[in-house]
Amino acid sequence: MTAELVRGQNHPVSQSRVEIRVSAGTPVLALASLADEQGRFSGNGMLAHPGARSLPGVRSPGELAERHTFAVDLDEVDAEVHRLGVLLVLPPGGPVRFGAVPASYVAVAEPDGAEIAGYTLTGLDAETAVVALELYRRQGAWKVRAVGQGYAEGLGALLADGGLPAPHAAELAAAALRTAARTAEADITMPTLVGDLRAPQSPAQAPAPAPEPPDPVPVSGHPYAGTPGPAPGGDTPASPPTISYAHPRRRRTSTEPPEPAPRAAALHEPGQAPRPVAGDASGWSMEERLYNQVWGMFEDLARTVAAYRSAVEFADSRMDRELDEALSDPRHRLGGSGNAARDTARARREELVAQAQAVLDRDLAQLIAESEVVEPALPAAYARWDNPVWHGHRTPEESPLALRLGHLHLPERPDLRIPMLTRVPLERGLWIDNGRTGSEAAMTMDTDRLRRAAMDMAVALAVRLLAVHPADRFSVHVIDAAGAGSASLAPLVRAGVLAAPPAAGATGVTQTLARLTRRVDLVQMALRAGAPEDLPSDVDTADQLLIVHDFPHGFDDRAVTQLRYLADEGAAVGVHLLMVADRDEASAYGPLLDPLWRSLMRLSPVPDNHLADPWVHHAWTFEPDLPPQGSRVLDQALDRVAEARRTTRP
C-alpha cells in the first residue's frame, strides 16, 4: 500500500535499491542533489544533471520530459551525504510558473515494482524550481520526506539557498539548463509520450517548511513587546520568534575527517524501526554529534506534528465541503438521504484522522525512544539538573559547544521534551521576564513568587555557565540595586564565585557598568590594533556575565545608555548580559528601550509558548530547567567551581 504523504511528512525506506518516479504536468528538468546533515551543498559533485548524470548512489534522467525515473542505491551513497534531494525545474521557454500547470507527483518505489510512498506537489504558485522530496539518513536508516519547497527565482536561488556562493550557483544552474536544452534539441524527432498525468490527490499541505538558513535565525522580541513591523529575524508581531538551532561556526582544529556516527542500522531487524543510538549524528566529537542529534530530533518532531495537523485540517475541510454539497442538493432533503450523506462525510473524516494519528503515533514512539537514550548521554552543559552526570562532573579544560536553557514541547505530546540549547559563547543576551503581562501562566502567579522564580532561574543559568567552563575562563557580576534578589543569590555569594559582591544602589550600578564598559572599549581597541596581548594587566580576559536584577531600579539615563552599549557591543568581546526584569516597569523610557528588548532572547520562568521553530513555526512551550526541589546539585557544582579556582590561582 502506497503511503500518501503531505508536505513535511516522512516515511521509512527499508530497502537500499529504489526508484524515484516523477510525473509532471509539463516537461521539466529533473535533478538530484546531495547535501550534508544540515542540508548544505558543497563542491561540484553535489548535483546530478544532464551534463553529469551519475553520482555515487544515484543516476538522474538526462532530458526534459513529463515523466522521469531516478535509479538510487542508498548503500552506494557517500558516508558524508545525509540528504538526497529531487529537484524539478521549469525550462526557459516553457511555462513560467508551477502554479500554471497540473500538480506534479513524485514517488519512491521498489525497482520495477510497487510504490512505497508518494507525494503530490500542490499549493505551488510563482515557483520555477522546487525541492520535491528528499531521502535522508536518520539513526543509520533512510527515510523519505515530502518537501515541496519552491523558489520563484529558479534553480540558481535554490542552489544558493543550499549554501553555494551565488555566482557558482547561477553558473551551475545555467550549465544544467543549457545541457538539457541541447539534449531536447537532439531528441526532437523522438516520439513524445502523452497521457493522463493527473496523480491521486493527497491531503492539503502544511505550511512550507522554512529553509534552513545559512546563518542562524535570530530570536526576535516577543509579540507583546510591541515591535513595529517585521522583527530583525523575519518574525512579525503576530508570530512567535524563531529558535536558532543552527550549528555554531567552529574552527576545525584537525584535518582528520569527523568521527563516524554509530551504525544504528546494524542494530535492528529488517523492516523494523532502528534502535536509537546516542550520538548517531555526524560531528567532530561526541559533544558535537549529540548537539546535531538534538537538532535532528527537534526538526523531526516539528515536521511530523505539522504533517498531522495538516492532515486533520484537510479532513475537516473536506468534511465541511461534502456536508455543504449534501445540504445544497435538493434530493438529499427528501427521504432522509441527507442524514446518510452527513454520516458518510463524518466517517470519511474520522478515517483520515485515524490514519494521520497512526502515523503521528509511530513517529512519536520513535522519538520518545530516542529521547530516552539521548537524554542520559548528554554532557553536563546539555543535561538536566537531575541527570546523574552532575554527580561526577568536574571543571572542564575546554569551554562547551552549547548550553541548555530549558526544554520545549508541543501539545500533541507534552511529555516528549526537546532540550533547548543555545550556542556558547552567547551571541545574544538573555532576558528572563519576571512580569505578568506576557504570559497566561505568569498572570496566575503571585507577583513575589514570580519574581523569585525568575531570579532562581537566572542563578541556575549562572551556575551552569560557571560549572561547564574552565575555572579561569568565566566571571559573573551582579547588579541588584534594591537587594531584592539576595535570597536567590545566596548560593553564589556563599561559594565566593562572584567577581565582586552584588552591586547595590545607584553607586554600585554606576561602578559595575563603568568597569565592564571600560573592558569592552579596551578589548575592542586591542583587537582593532592587532595586539590583544597588550591589554592592561587589570583587564580580566575571561568571559563576563552581567546579571541585572530589577531593572531600571537604580539606573539613570547614563546607566541605561551604558547598558544598551553592553547589549550591543559586549557579546563580540566576551561580555554577556542576563536581564531579570519586567518590561512594563521600564515603560517610562518609551520606545527608547525597544532595541534593547529586541536584542535579547526572552525566556519565561514559567511554562510559556512564545518560541517558534525555524521550519514550520509551531508555537513551542518553553519550560526552564531548574534543580529538583530539595536537591543540593547547585551547591555541589558551586563547591567544585570554587575548589577549581583555588587550585588554579598562582
Phi, psi and omega in degrees: 000130181283132174278118178273112185269150166251165186303130181093344183279151179236167181206140181295147172241107191271347181240155187277327180263117181220167171244146171247118185252136181238129171237109184253159179275006181197159175301128180228162171267125181250125184235162173238136179241148177242134184217165180275192187293332178269007179080020183263133175278156176205141175072183181274338183271043182245001184223120174267117184219177185304333179275346178209081193284337186247133169232162180307115177093354183212140174232126185261163174294165186241012184209166172287133180195167177274337178235140180221156173222127174259136172261125186232132171238101187294335178291339182267354180290136182304148185297329182281352179272125181245346181222128176244109185259150174252120184248136176243132186227132173281130182280157174301142180089352178260204176302147186272350180199152180292335179292347182263002182233161177303151183298137176280157180229130178236146182214145169261128187222160170292146180305121180056030183220208187284154177285143177267314180208144180227159184210127176260125185273080175265169177084006178275155181224271186273003186290143175244352174218144184212140168275106187287304178209172177217145167264132185219152179279140175211116180055041177080355178245172181249146174226162172248138178234133173283123185253294178067030180271116185254162181224116179292334182277358173097192186298323180301317179294323178298314181292322179295324178294336177275007173107355178285142174303143186307315179297318179295318179298316180295320181294317181294320179296315180297320180296318180296318181290322178296316180297318178297321179295318179296320179296320179295321178294321181292332183259018188294337180275352180288148179296146181262134180278124179237134179193180178278109185259012179290122183267161176303140181279135177255169180304160181302155189270152172284165176304143183301129178296137180293134179297141179297124188286148176294331174245158182302139174281120183288154174269113184274182182293155180293146183306325184288348181292345174081029178294124180284131176073185181298140178281167185304328182273010180092005180276156175249162181302336183270355184242149180293151176291152183269149181265131178267117171249016180299144185291135180293152177279111179243137176288130178284128181264005181217149176270000179287152178293159179299153179298135181290149177281152177301147182274087181295333184297334182281355186257009181224161179283149177303138179086351178255156177295140181294147176291136179295146178228129178289129179084030183275000175276169179277160179167170182270355178201168177297323178300316181290322179295320178292322176301312181293328178292320176300319175305312182297320177296318179300312181293317181299316180294319179299314185285321182291325176290324177298318179296319179296313181297322179296317180295320178294319178298318178297316180299318179295316182293323179292320177298316179299319180295316180293324177294319177298318179295321180294319181288333181276350180271117182301331181298329182280350179272358180242139173075012176075009180291340178297322178298320179295320179296319179295318179297321179295318180297317180292323179295321177296320179297314180297325179295315179296318180295321179297320177297316179296321180294323179296318178294317179299314180299320179299312182292321179294322179298320180291320179291324177295317178298320179293319179299322180294336178270321186285316186304314179293340184270357185290144174290168186304321182298332182259347194273154171293160180293339179269006178285133180301345180301334180288338181290326180254012185290138174234156180301125185282169177265345179231152177289153182283168177280323184206174185224140178276129176260334183169211177216164187234148175208164179245156185294338179296333179205079185300334182280351176268103189246127181261127177302134174263111183251144173236147185290151177237133002291153184297122178275343177225152175287166180245145177232113174268112187278111178259018176267165184259001187279324192269005186210135177296319180296322180294326182293340180272354184262151171296141185303315182295319178296320180296316180294322178293319179297321180294318180289324175299320178296318179297318179294319178299320177295319179296318179297318180298316179299317178296319187288331186260005174253154171305153190302326185257017187246006181209132179233147182237129174245151180227133168249115178227076193303321182265356181073016184285345182259015187298323181295316179292325183282351186306317179299321179293319180292315181300319183284347179069032184259358177282150178294332179200161177301152179307131182285130181239152177071172182298325180295316178298321177299312183298314183294317181295314180295322179295320181295316181285325177296319177299319179298316179300314181299315184292318180293319177300315180295320180294320179291320178295327180278353181071027183223063181296340180285350182267014178296148176302151185294338181273003179271121179282115183276355176292157173297145184241138172242125177252117175265122179248117181251139176063036172299138009259023179302127179086000181258134168255184184300321180294318180295322178297318179297319179294322179296318177297323179296317178296321179295322184279318190251341190291319187301324183294338181238023170089020174243116188244148188246134174231105181266137170239100193204160173252118184299326181299330181289343177259016185295341180297335178281349178062214183289355180304325185262003178305315179299328179295311182295322180293333183282349184256150173274115182281130175235157181242139178284354177234159181305132184205138184257064184250008181243151182229152177278162182275001185260303183237000172062042169295152169273112183263141175275123178263136172230133179291156176260115183236153178298147177301151180302129179084356181284149177256017186298325179294313180297320180295319178296318179294322178299321179292321177297314181298318179295319179297324179291323179295321183282341181265349180288139180292000000 
